[in-house]
Amino acid sequence: MPEMTLLGWFHTILGIVALVAAFYTLFKYRVVSLDNKSGKLYVLVTIIVAGSALGIYNQGGFGIAHWLAVLTLVAVSGGIIMEKFKWFGRFSMYFQALGYSSTLLFHMIPAITDFLRRLPLGDPFIDSFEDPLLMAFHQAFLLIFVVGIIVQFRWLNKNTAETA
């Protein structure tokens, strides 16, 4: 595994900040929104983390992590647009939740991959991207994402019905 660069450390530390902000926001407010400070922090730091990921090339050329960064920027942009402009009326809140929550999945995939490929030092948990342990984590994160989106949609639907 290549050494961490200064950009890599910056990216990793801000990625941790983003994850903490996301989990706090989801537990406190049920959805990420620019209407609260932790939601704003998550969105801002996520944009910075995704942008910095595009500059990390210690694994070769433009790879899956770079594509996840691009998808993150698209998803966060979609979330912002849905939240601010409500292009789909009342359904915009569902697209907003989908966009912002997708970014959390896109954070977790490279985070666990890098973690398992780097630690423990000298004898990492995995040595390839096809390792069954890594695939199990990716599948678990996808399942958590799907369940989380369903829970958010149900909460949004209930919350909307109560305020109507």
C-alpha positions in Angstrom: 0.0 0.0 0.0 1.5 3.4 -0.9 2.3 5.9 1.7 -0.3 8.5 2.6 0.4 11.9 1.1 -0.5 15.2 2.7 -3.5 15.4 0.5 -4.5 11.9 1.5 -4.3 12.8 5.2 -6.3 16.0 4.6 -8.9 14.0 2.7 -9.1 11.3 5.4 -9.4 13.6 8.3 -12.1 15.7 6.6 -13.8 12.4 5.6 -14.1 11.5 9.2 -15.5 14.9 10.1 -18.1 14.4 7.3 -19.1 11.0 8.6 -19.5 12.2 12.1 -21.6 15.2 10.9 -23.7 12.9 8.8 -24.5 10.4 11.5 -25.2 13.1 14.0 -27.5 14.9 11.6 -29.4 11.7 10.7 -29.8 10.7 14.3 -31.0 14.1 15.4 -33.0 15.3 12.4 -33.7 12.1 10.4 -32.6 13.7 7.2 -29.7 15.9 6.0 -30.7 19.5 5.3 -29.0 22.8 4.9 -31.5 24.1 7.4 -29.4 23.0 10.3 -25.7 23.6 11.1 -24.7 19.9 11.1 -26.3 19.4 7.8 -24.5 22.4 6.3 -21.3 21.1 7.7 -21.8 17.7 6.3 -22.6 19.0 2.8 -19.7 21.5 2.8 -17.2 19.0 4.0 -18.5 16.3 1.7 -17.9 18.6 -1.3 -14.3 19.3 -0.1 -13.7 15.5 0.5 -15.0 14.5 -2.9 -13.0 17.3 -4.6 -9.8 16.3 -2.8 -10.4 12.6 -3.8 -10.1 13.7 -7.4 -6.5 14.7 -6.7 -5.4 11.4 -5.1 -3.6 9.2 -7.7 -1.4 7.0 -5.5 -3.3 3.8 -6.8 -2.6 4.5 -10.5 -5.0 6.3 -12.8 -8.6 7.4 -12.6 -10.2 4.6 -10.7 -13.4 3.6 -8.9 -12.7 6.0 -6.0 -12.6 8.8 -8.4 -15.9 7.7 -10.0 -17.4 7.6 -6.5 -16.1 11.2 -5.9 -17.8 12.3 -9.1 -21.0 10.5 -8.1 -20.8 12.2 -4.7 -20.5 15.6 -6.3 -23.5 14.8 -8.6 -25.6 13.5 -5.6 -24.8 16.4 -3.3 -25.6 18.8 -6.1 -28.9 17.1 -6.7 -29.7 17.2 -3.0 -28.9 21.0 -2.9 -31.0 21.6 -6.0 -33.9 19.6 -4.7 -33.7 21.4 -1.3 -33.4 24.9 -2.7 -35.5 24.9 -5.8 -38.0 22.1 -5.2 -38.2 21.2 -8.9 -40.5 18.2 -8.2 -42.8 20.0 -5.7 -43.5 17.9 -2.6 -41.5 15.0 -4.0 -38.3 17.1 -4.0 -37.8 16.2 -0.3 -37.5 12.5 -1.2 -35.0 13.3 -4.0 -33.1 15.5 -1.5 -33.0 12.7 1.0 -31.9 10.2 -1.7 -29.2 12.6 -2.9 -27.7 13.4 0.5 -28.0 9.8 1.8 -26.3 8.5 -1.4 -23.3 10.6 -0.5 -23.0 8.8 2.8 -22.8 5.4 1.0 -20.3 6.9 -1.4 -18.2 8.0 1.6 -18.3 4.5 3.2 -17.2 2.4 0.3 -13.7 3.9 -0.1 -13.4 4.5 3.6 -13.8 0.8 4.5 -11.7 -0.2 1.5 -8.8 2.0 2.5 -9.1 1.0 6.2 -9.0 -2.7 5.4 -6.2 -2.3 3.0 -4.0 -0.3 5.4 -4.6 -1.8 8.8 -3.2 -3.3 10.8 0.1 -1.9 9.7 2.3 -4.5 8.1 -0.4 -7.1 7.9 -3.6 -5.5 6.5 -7.0 -7.3 6.7 -7.2 -7.6 2.9 -4.8 -7.5 0.0 -7.2 -7.2 -2.9 -10.4 -5.4 -4.0 -12.1 -8.7 -4.5 -11.5 -10.0 -1.0 -14.7 -11.5 0.5 -14.4 -9.5 3.7 -14.5 -6.2 1.6 -17.4 -7.5 -0.5 -19.3 -8.3 2.7 -18.8 -4.8 4.0 -19.9 -3.2 0.7 -23.0 -5.4 0.6 -23.8 -4.5 4.2 -23.4 -0.8 3.5 -25.7 -1.1 0.5 -28.3 -2.9 2.6 -28.0 -0.3 5.4 -28.4 2.4 2.7 -31.5 0.9 1.3 -33.1 0.4 4.7 -32.1 3.9 5.7 -33.7 5.4 2.6 -36.9 3.5 3.3 -36.9 4.7 6.9 -36.3 8.3 5.8 -39.0 8.1 3.1 -41.5 6.8 5.7 -40.5 9.5 8.2 -40.8 12.2 5.5 -44.2 10.8 4.4 -45.4 10.7 8.1 -44.0 14.1 8.9 -45.6 15.6 5.7 -49.0 14.0 6.5 -48.9 15.4 10.1 -48.2 18.9 8.9 -50.8 18.9 6.2 
